[in-house]
Amino acid sequence: MADRRLSHRGSYGLDTPYLLVLPLLLVVVLALQGALTGAPWPFVGAAVVIVCTGFGLYASTRGKFEVWAELLDQLQLRGDEEILDLGCGRGAVLLSAAQHLTSGRAVGVDLWRRRDQSGNALAQTRRNAASEGVADKVELITGDIVDLPFASSSFDRVLSSLVLHNLSNRGQRRALAEAVRVLRPGGRLLLVDLGAVGRYGRPLRDLGMRDVMVRNLGWRMWWTGPWLATRFVSGVKCDEVDSTS
Ligand SMILES: C[S@@+](CC[C@H](N)C(=O)[O-])C[C@H]1O[C@@H](n2cnc3c(N)ncnc32)[C@H](O)[C@@H]1O
């Protein structure tokens, strides 16, 4: 497990890279203020901003990989599953999942938005799949997760990492409905996201998911601090759900 989580060979960029500009500007302003006034508090403020930014950078470059390696291990995949990753980006989760497969297939859907992840592009994810040695198990599709181009009950697992918060409330409800629709009965959904992930629980139950649970993923996925933590919600699709609706 340790090797898989820390030794990826692809290049995965930074999540929401534009958000780095603000703390960098703040540090420069505070440092200048400290230098000009001789007061200590601007330097203290700059140090706090640097620590908070460090948490975000850690989450994006290491924490996310470590946490997902554990979550994927806990899924206890057999290797023959069909897995869908909603908003796969450069493939941090998709390609880790593919490494658990033998005869199975890992499909990633994305709109490749660069404001959500630096250098985001289908070609980059394809290169990463080759670097990780899983290109033969991975399929990449350009599409919107609120309107998935797949038949109902197509996948054994549906995953998503840090995507749903980008959508409006209506978009989130549609994405959840689509995720459940394409999941096979008995299949597991695992969504990792920022903010009030608990609010996905009720719609998921209404859509026919059972064993729905929400868990905080801890400091490794703090985006600046505990006030911007990451949680997962997971559940299993009930057998009797009418997935054609
Ligand atoms: C912060 S990145 C996370 C990428 C990847 N899941 C990871 O954890 O590294 C968010 C991703 O969601 C994608 N995305 C945002 N809205 C989307 C939508 N409506 N349909 C498909 N992809 C979307 C973006 O293009 C981006 O790749």
The ligand as an SDF file (V2000), in Angstrom:
LIG
                    3D

 27 29  0  0  0  0  0  0  0  0999 V2000
  -10.3690   19.6590   -8.2830 C   0  0  0  0  0  0  0  0  0  0  0  0
  -10.4230   18.7270   -9.7790 S   0  0  0  0  0  0  0  0  0  0  0  0
  -10.3510   17.0530   -9.1370 C   0  0  0  0  0  0  0  0  0  0  0  0
   -9.8590   16.0720  -10.1680 C   0  0  0  0  0  0  0  0  0  0  0  0
   -9.6860   14.6430   -9.6640 C   0  0  0  0  0  0  0  0  0  0  0  0
  -10.9530   14.0640   -9.3060 N   0  0  0  0  0  0  0  0  0  0  0  0
   -8.7420   14.6030   -8.4930 C   0  0  0  0  0  0  0  0  0  0  0  0
   -9.1660   14.3670   -7.3610 O   0  0  0  0  0  0  0  0  0  0  0  0
   -7.5570   14.8330   -8.7180 O   0  0  0  0  0  0  0  0  0  0  0  0
  -12.1540   18.8190  -10.2690 C   0  0  0  0  0  0  0  0  0  0  0  0
  -12.4050   18.1670  -11.6080 C   0  0  0  0  0  0  0  0  0  0  0  0
  -13.7990   18.1550  -11.8730 O   0  0  0  0  0  0  0  0  0  0  0  0
  -13.9930   18.4280  -13.2450 C   0  0  0  0  0  0  0  0  0  0  0  0
  -15.3780   18.9040  -13.4150 N   0  0  0  0  0  0  0  0  0  0  0  0
  -15.9660   19.9820  -12.8300 C   0  0  0  0  0  0  0  0  0  0  0  0
  -17.2680   20.0540  -13.1770 N   0  0  0  0  0  0  0  0  0  0  0  0
  -17.5090   18.9990  -14.0010 C   0  0  0  0  0  0  0  0  0  0  0  0
  -18.6650   18.5280  -14.6910 C   0  0  0  0  0  0  0  0  0  0  0  0
  -19.8360   19.1710  -14.6050 N   0  0  0  0  0  0  0  0  0  0  0  0
  -18.5610   17.4050  -15.4400 N   0  0  0  0  0  0  0  0  0  0  0  0
  -17.3610   16.7630  -15.5380 C   0  0  0  0  0  0  0  0  0  0  0  0
  -16.2350   17.1560  -14.8970 N   0  0  0  0  0  0  0  0  0  0  0  0
  -16.3090   18.2550  -14.1550 C   0  0  0  0  0  0  0  0  0  0  0  0
  -12.9240   19.4360  -13.5720 C   0  0  0  0  0  0  0  0  0  0  0  0
  -12.6700   19.5340  -14.9440 O   0  0  0  0  0  0  0  0  0  0  0  0
  -11.7450   18.8620  -12.7900 C   0  0  0  0  0  0  0  0  0  0  0  0
  -11.0440   17.9210  -13.5490 O   0  0  0  0  0  0  0  0  0  0  0  0
  1  2  1  0
  2  3  1  0
  2 10  1  0
  3  4  1  0
  4  5  1  0
  5  6  1  0
  5  7  1  0
  7  8  2  0
  7  9  1  0
 10 11  1  0
 11 12  1  0
 11 26  1  0
 12 13  1  0
 13 14  1  0
 13 24  1  0
 14 15  1  0
 14 23  1  0
 15 16  2  0
 16 17  1  0
 17 18  1  0
 17 23  2  0
 18 19  1  0
 18 20  2  0
 20 21  1  0
 21 22  2  0
 22 23  1  0
 24 25  1  0
 24 26  1  0
 26 27  1  0
M  CHG  2   2   1   9  -1
M  END
$$$$
